[in-house]
Protein backbone atom coordinates (compact mmCIF):
# COMPACT_ATOMS: atom_id res chain seq x y z
CA UNK A 1 0.00 0.00 0.00
CA UNK A 2 1.14 3.52 -0.79
CA UNK A 3 0.46 6.78 1.02
CA UNK A 4 1.33 10.24 -0.29
CA UNK A 5 1.53 13.23 2.04
CA UNK A 6 1.30 16.22 -0.26
CA UNK A 7 1.51 19.92 0.50
CA UNK A 8 3.40 23.10 -0.17
CA UNK A 9 6.69 23.84 1.53
CA UNK A 10 6.17 24.57 5.22
CA UNK A 11 2.76 22.90 5.39
CA UNK A 12 3.84 20.23 7.90
CA UNK A 13 4.36 17.23 5.60
CA UNK A 14 7.49 16.01 7.36
CA UNK A 15 5.88 16.39 10.78
CA UNK A 16 2.88 14.34 9.63
CA UNK A 17 5.25 11.72 8.23
CA UNK A 18 7.25 11.60 11.48
CA UNK A 19 4.10 11.25 13.56
CA UNK A 20 2.98 8.35 11.39
CA UNK A 21 6.47 6.83 11.43
CA UNK A 22 6.64 6.89 15.23
CA UNK A 23 3.19 5.34 15.54
CA UNK A 24 4.20 2.67 13.02
CA UNK A 25 7.47 1.80 14.76
CA UNK A 26 5.64 1.46 18.08
CA UNK A 27 3.24 -1.08 16.57
CA UNK A 28 5.25 -2.62 13.72
CA UNK A 29 5.78 -6.35 13.51
CA UNK A 30 8.70 -5.80 11.15
CA UNK A 31 11.46 -3.32 10.34
CA UNK A 32 10.90 0.33 9.40
CA UNK A 33 13.13 2.37 7.08
CA UNK A 34 13.14 6.12 6.47
CA UNK A 35 14.88 7.54 3.39
CA UNK A 36 15.73 11.22 3.59
CA UNK A 37 17.59 13.59 1.28
CA UNK A 38 20.43 14.99 3.35
CA UNK A 39 20.89 14.42 7.05
CA UNK A 40 18.03 16.48 8.41
CA UNK A 41 16.04 13.94 10.43
CA UNK A 42 18.83 12.38 12.49
CA UNK A 43 17.51 13.61 15.83
CA UNK A 44 13.81 13.37 14.94
CA UNK A 45 13.60 9.67 14.07
CA UNK A 46 13.29 6.88 16.64
CA UNK A 47 16.50 4.86 17.03
CA UNK A 48 14.68 1.67 15.93
CA UNK A 49 14.11 3.14 12.45
CA UNK A 50 16.84 2.55 9.86
CA UNK A 51 17.55 6.09 8.62
CA UNK A 52 19.09 6.29 5.15
CA UNK A 53 20.50 9.39 3.43
CA UNK A 54 19.68 9.13 -0.29
CA UNK A 55 22.57 11.47 -1.11
CA UNK A 56 25.10 9.03 0.36
CA UNK A 57 23.93 6.36 -2.09
CA UNK A 58 23.76 8.66 -5.11
CA UNK A 59 20.02 8.24 -5.59
CA UNK A 60 19.01 10.97 -8.02
CA UNK A 61 16.40 9.53 -10.36
CA UNK A 62 13.38 7.24 -10.40
CA UNK A 63 15.24 4.17 -11.64
CA UNK A 64 17.84 4.46 -8.89
CA UNK A 65 15.13 4.76 -6.24
CA UNK A 66 13.35 1.70 -7.67
CA UNK A 67 16.61 -0.25 -7.52
CA UNK A 68 17.34 0.97 -4.02
CA UNK A 69 13.91 -0.02 -2.72
CA UNK A 70 14.22 -3.40 -4.42
CA UNK A 71 17.66 -3.90 -2.88
CA UNK A 72 16.38 -2.94 0.57
CA UNK A 73 13.70 -5.58 0.31
CA UNK A 74 16.05 -8.20 -1.15
CA UNK A 75 18.43 -7.65 1.76
CA UNK A 76 15.77 -7.69 4.46
CA UNK A 77 12.40 -9.39 3.94
CA UNK A 78 11.34 -8.16 7.39
CA UNK A 79 10.91 -4.54 6.20
CA UNK A 80 7.23 -3.71 6.47
CA UNK A 81 7.28 0.09 6.09
CA UNK A 82 9.44 2.52 4.13
CA UNK A 83 9.09 6.28 4.40
CA UNK A 84 10.59 8.62 1.80
CA UNK A 85 10.82 12.28 2.78
CA UNK A 86 10.71 14.75 -0.12
CA UNK A 87 10.25 12.48 -3.12
CA UNK A 88 10.93 15.19 -5.71
CA UNK A 89 14.36 16.01 -4.25
CA UNK A 90 15.16 12.32 -3.90
CA UNK A 91 14.45 11.58 -7.56
CA UNK A 92 16.05 14.80 -8.77
CA UNK A 93 12.90 16.52 -10.02
CA UNK A 94 12.20 20.15 -9.20
CA UNK A 95 8.76 21.03 -7.82
CA UNK A 96 6.09 21.03 -10.51
CA UNK A 97 8.25 19.33 -13.15
CA UNK A 98 8.18 15.79 -11.82
CA UNK A 99 4.50 14.90 -12.03
CA UNK A 100 4.75 12.42 -14.95
CA UNK A 101 7.81 10.65 -13.55
CA UNK A 102 6.14 10.60 -10.16
CA UNK A 103 2.93 9.03 -11.54
CA UNK A 104 4.90 6.31 -13.28
CA UNK A 105 6.90 5.66 -10.13
CA UNK A 106 3.77 5.48 -7.95
CA UNK A 107 2.23 2.91 -10.30
CA UNK A 108 5.41 0.80 -10.02
CA UNK A 109 5.51 1.26 -6.24
CA UNK A 110 1.88 0.17 -5.86
CA UNK A 111 2.66 -3.13 -7.58
CA UNK A 112 5.92 -3.52 -5.65
CA UNK A 113 4.25 -3.05 -2.26
CA UNK A 114 1.42 -5.41 -3.11
CA UNK A 115 3.77 -8.20 -4.19
CA UNK A 116 6.14 -7.70 -1.27
CA UNK A 117 3.62 -6.99 1.48
CA UNK A 118 5.07 -3.58 2.35
CA UNK A 119 3.83 -0.05 2.88
CA UNK A 120 5.47 3.02 1.35
CA UNK A 121 4.81 6.59 2.47
CA UNK A 122 6.11 9.58 0.53
CA UNK A 123 6.09 13.29 1.19
CA UNK A 124 5.72 15.42 -1.89
CA UNK A 125 6.21 19.20 -2.08
CA UNK A 126 3.35 20.13 -4.36
CA UNK A 127 -0.01 21.83 -4.03
CA UNK A 128 -2.58 19.06 -3.47
CA UNK A 129 -4.83 20.85 -5.98
CA UNK A 130 -2.25 19.93 -8.65
CA UNK A 131 -2.36 16.22 -7.82
CA UNK A 132 -2.81 13.96 -10.81
CA UNK A 133 -5.50 11.30 -10.86
CA UNK A 134 -2.82 8.68 -10.09
CA UNK A 135 -1.67 10.61 -7.00
CA UNK A 136 -5.19 11.25 -5.74
CA UNK A 137 -5.58 7.50 -5.21
CA UNK A 138 -2.90 7.63 -2.52
CA UNK A 139 -3.62 10.94 -0.72
N, C-alpha and C positions, 0 to 999 in steps of 0.2 A: 504494500500500500504506500501511496505517496501523499505527502502533505506539502503545500506551498504556503509560506507566510509572505505575503506581498504587501508592500507599502513604500511610500517615499522615504527618502533619507531622513532619519530622526523620528520616525513614526513608532519606534519601539519593537521592530521586528526581531532584533537580536535578543532583547529581553524576553519576548514571548517564546522564542526558541529555547532560551536558557531555562525558563520556567518549565516548559514541556520536557526538556532534557533531564532536569533534576527529578521531576515526577517519574519519568520513565526509568531512570537508573535506580530509583528507590523501589520500583516494582518489577524490574526486568528479570526475566528468567535466563537471559543471555547477556552477551557483551554489547556495550554501547560505544560508538565511535563518533567523534565530532571533527569535521574537516573545516578548518578556517583558512583564510587567506592572510598570512602574516600572523605574528604572535600577539594577538590582542585579547584572547580569552583565557590566557594561562591561569589567572587568579579567579576567574569566574566559574570555571568548570569543576565539578566534583572530581576528586582524585581517582575514582573508579572508572571514569570515562577516558578512553584512549583519545587524546587530543593530537591531531595531525595538522601540520602546517603545509598547505598545498604548495606554497612557494619552495619549500625545501625539496619537494619531489618534482619540481618543474612542471606541474600541472598548469596548462595554459590554454587548453581547448577541450571541446566536447569529447573527442576520441580518447584523449589522455585521461579524462575523468572516468569515462566508461571503463577503460583498462584498469585504472586504479581501484575502482569499486569492485570490479571482477576479481582483481588480485587480493583485495581485502577479504572477500568472501572465500576465495580459494584457500587462503592461508588460515582462515578461522571460520569454520561453519557455525560457531556459536554466536556470531554477530547477529543480533536481532534488530538493532536500530542504528541508522547512520544519519547524522545531521550534517548539513552543508551550509555554512554561513556565507552569505553573499555569493550566490551562484554566478551572477554575471562577472564579477571580478575573478572568480575561480576559473571560469572557462574563457576568460580574456575578451569578453564582449562588453563594450560600453553600454550604459543605460540606454534603453530605447532601440538599440541596434541589434540586440540578440534574440528577439522574439522568435524568429523562425528556427534558429539553432536550438533554442530553449524548448520549443514545442516538440521537435524531433527527439531531443534528449529525454524529455518527460515521457514520451511514448515508449522509448527504449527502457527507461527506468521502471515504468509500470509493469512491463513484462518481466524484467529482471527480478523485481521484488516479489512478484507472484510466484515465479518459479523457485525462488530461493527462500521464500518465507521470511522476508525482511520488511522493515519499514524505513522509508527515506523521507526526511524532512528538509526542505530547502527554504532559505530566505532569499527574497528577490527584491531588489531596489527598483520598483516600478509602481506607477499609479495603478491600483487595482482596477480602475475604470478602463485601462488599456489592456487588460488581460484577454488573451485569445480564448477561443472556445476550448482548446485543449487544456489551458491553464485553469479555467474556471471549474473544471472537473475536480481539481485538487485543492481549491481554496478552502 
